[in-house]
Amino acid sequence: MVRLGSVGGGRHDHEINRGEERSADEVVPVMSDEQALARPIGWWLKEADTRLKAAFDSALEDTEVDRRGWQILTSLSRGPTRRSDLISALASFDPPAEIDEIIDRMSSRGWVEESAHVARLTATGAAKQEALAPVVDGVRQQVAAALPRPEYTALVGLLSRLVEAFPPAT
């Protein structure tokens, strides 16, 4: 048995059976299906989100940017975007006022400029986004190591079916 806790010393500690030793190219199950099914799907979804957030927070800790800031920088790196469209695109993550505040903070740092309600990265903002890309890629590599492409694709497909089974939250 191995004792694991949440990233960042979170609320949920649990024990898991690591399974038998396997060759380096085989996936080692973290726990049995029975152990995994002992928790409801909502717990797994929330815990996965909590741990991903903690991983991004940790990776971006000394960068003046959080996960949402990264999303804004990356969105604007694709091209100028109306502020309202950017806020709408990220509204499922944070309230519009918080996203608006992050955009304002980035503007005050000289990373984002606006004209006629259209936001775009400045050269400094583009350099910041480019410098952070390898940091964020490190977290994405952790995800890829945990969920190789076929499993990731299957998980996203299953989650999309789950989402479609329920009406949107209001």
C-alpha positions in Angstrom: 0.0 0.0 0.0 1.1 3.5 -0.8 -0.4 6.5 1.0 -1.2 9.4 -1.3 -2.5 12.8 -0.6 -3.9 15.6 -2.7 -1.4 17.9 -4.5 -0.6 20.7 -2.2 -1.6 18.9 1.0 -5.3 18.8 0.3 -8.3 17.4 2.1 -8.3 13.8 0.7 -5.8 11.2 1.8 -6.3 7.7 0.8 -4.4 4.4 0.5 -4.1 2.6 -2.8 -2.6 -0.7 -3.8 0.0 -0.1 -6.5 -0.3 -3.6 -7.9 2.5 -5.9 -9.0 5.8 -4.8 -10.6 5.6 -4.6 -14.4 8.0 -3.9 -17.2 8.8 -0.3 -17.9 6.5 -0.2 -21.0 3.4 -1.5 -19.2 0.9 0.7 -17.4 0.9 0.0 -13.7 -2.7 0.3 -12.4 -2.8 2.8 -9.5 -5.7 1.0 -7.9 -8.2 -1.7 -8.7 -11.5 -1.0 -10.4 -13.3 -1.8 -7.2 -11.2 0.7 -5.2 -11.8 3.4 -7.9 -15.5 2.7 -7.9 -15.8 3.1 -4.2 -15.8 6.9 -4.8 -18.6 8.5 -6.9 -17.8 10.1 -10.2 -18.3 13.6 -8.8 -15.5 13.0 -6.3 -13.1 12.0 -9.1 -14.1 14.9 -11.3 -13.6 17.4 -8.5 -10.4 15.8 -7.3 -9.0 15.7 -10.9 -9.8 19.4 -11.3 -8.3 20.3 -7.9 -5.1 18.5 -8.7 -4.8 19.9 -12.2 -5.3 23.4 -10.7 -2.7 22.8 -8.1 -0.2 21.6 -10.7 -0.8 24.7 -12.8 -0.6 26.9 -9.8 2.7 25.3 -8.8 4.2 25.5 -12.2 3.2 29.2 -12.7 3.9 30.2 -9.1 6.7 32.7 -9.8 5.5 34.0 -13.2 3.0 36.8 -12.4 0.5 34.6 -14.3 -2.1 32.1 -13.1 -3.9 29.5 -15.1 -6.6 32.0 -16.2 -4.0 34.5 -17.1 -2.3 31.9 -19.2 -5.5 31.2 -21.0 -6.0 34.8 -21.7 -2.4 35.2 -23.0 -2.8 32.1 -25.2 -6.2 33.2 -26.5 -4.8 36.6 -27.5 -1.6 35.0 -29.0 -4.0 33.5 -31.7 -5.0 37.0 -32.7 -6.9 40.1 -31.5 -10.2 39.3 -29.8 -13.1 41.4 -28.6 -12.9 41.7 -24.8 -16.5 40.5 -24.5 -15.8 37.4 -26.6 -12.7 36.6 -24.5 -14.7 37.0 -21.3 -17.5 34.8 -22.7 -15.1 32.1 -23.7 -13.7 31.9 -20.2 -16.9 32.5 -18.2 -17.3 28.8 -17.4 -14.1 29.0 -15.4 -14.5 32.3 -13.5 -17.1 35.1 -13.2 -16.9 37.7 -15.9 -15.8 40.4 -13.4 -12.7 38.3 -12.4 -11.7 37.7 -16.0 -12.2 41.4 -16.8 -9.9 42.2 -13.8 -7.2 39.9 -15.1 -7.3 41.5 -18.5 -7.0 44.9 -16.8 -4.1 43.7 -14.8 -2.4 42.4 -17.9 -3.0 45.8 -19.6 -1.4 47.6 -16.6 1.7 45.4 -17.0 1.9 46.3 -20.7 1.1 42.8 -21.9 -2.3 43.6 -23.4 -3.5 46.7 -25.3 -7.0 47.5 -26.4 -8.6 49.6 -29.1 -12.4 49.8 -29.7 -12.9 47.0 -27.2 -10.6 44.6 -29.1 -7.7 43.2 -27.0 -4.4 42.2 -28.4 -1.0 41.1 -27.0 1.8 43.7 -27.0 5.3 42.5 -27.9 5.9 42.2 -24.2 2.8 40.1 -23.8 3.7 37.9 -26.7 7.2 37.4 -25.2 5.6 36.5 -21.8 3.2 34.0 -23.4 6.1 32.4 -25.4 8.3 32.2 -22.2 5.5 30.5 -20.3 4.6 27.9 -23.0 7.3 25.4 -21.9 6.2 25.8 -18.2 2.6 24.9 -19.2 3.8 22.2 -21.5 5.4 20.6 -18.5 2.0 20.2 -16.8 0.6 18.9 -20.1 3.3 16.3 -20.3 2.3 15.1 -16.8 -1.2 14.6 -18.1 0.1 12.8 -21.2 2.2 10.5 -19.0 -0.9 9.7 -16.9 -3.2 9.4 -19.9 -1.6 8.4 -23.1 -3.5 9.6 -26.3 -6.0 6.7 -26.6 -7.0 6.9 -23.0 -7.1 10.7 -23.1 -9.4 10.5 -26.2 -11.6 8.0 -24.5 -11.9 10.0 -21.3 -12.8 13.2 -23.1 -15.3 11.3 -25.2 -16.9 9.8 -22.1 -16.9 13.2 -20.3 -18.6 14.9 -23.3 -21.3 12.2 -23.2 -21.8 12.8 -19.5 -22.0 16.5 -20.0 -24.6 16.1 -22.8 -26.7 13.9 -20.6 -27.5 16.9 -18.3 -28.9 20.3 -19.1 -26.5 23.2 -18.8 -26.0 24.8 -15.4 -27.7 28.1 -15.0 
